[in-house]
Amino acid sequence: MRNTWRLSLAAAALLGLLAVGRAADKAAPNTLTDKEKGDGWKLLFDGKTTDGWHAFRGKEVGDKWKASDGALVLNPADGKRGGDIVTDGEYDNFELSIEWKVTKGANSGIMYRVSEDKGAPFETGPEYQILDNANHGDGKNPKTSAASCYALYAPTKDLTKPIGEWNKTRIVVKGDHVEHWLNGEKVVEFEFGSDDWNKRVAESKFAKMDRFGKEKKGHIDLQDHGNEVAYRSIKIKVLSESK
């Protein structure tokens, strides 16, 4: 009996240590774990301000974008848009992790390798679609549904969570290789400049945009599509193309 009791205590202690370890590996919103810091991750949003972001082709972030309750929130309640915002920094090869939630019928997007030399972000940067699939028309077409490479590549499945719950996105861009992840699963994968990519672009609205998907480096863009949307835990890790 005494040995059994000792084993039970040891097992309980081990479970406790494992639980502490798991908690340490999971960061609170808008923070980095020690492991993430060691792996080279950086925060793009501090949870309190819009520092590190600016209006696309502008300076200050518009007043429709605010840091509120630990999230970067776009709220065009009066019908006036705030415009897209972009990171101050530019990135070539990276892994982006970001959480988002939408209101009913909301539409937004995350674009990458965006140049400010063109008149609109979508003229250069492909878009990871952010959407309420159930209540927005774009949700009826897989190629324009949440997590798609907008209008080009459909996700393999719909993994979106209900309205008001946080979704976790991961975008990997390494050389010409791109991956879209949603809530822990890879749902889109493609190669810039491949025959398949070129064919899809040629058959899309991007066909006449001479620099679409061709930038080797650019900003991360959060889209204003006229709907309320929230982002948090925006983290980036710069990658070496050779890895």
TAVEN-V201318 format. One line per field, one symbol per residue. psi: psi as a letter, one per 40 degrees, with the letter a starting at -180 (. if undefined). A space follows every 50 residues. Layout:
BEGIN
psi=???
END
This chain:
BEGIN
psi=ddddddddddddddddddddddddehiihfiiidddddeeiiheheedie heiiihfacihieehihhfeihhhgfdeehieiiiiidiiichihhhiii iiiheihaihiifhieeidideedhihhhhigddeiddeehdeeiheihh edhiidiheiiiheihihihhhhhbehhhhihfeiheihihheidddddd ddeieedeheeheeheiaihhhhheeihiiiifhiihhihde.
END
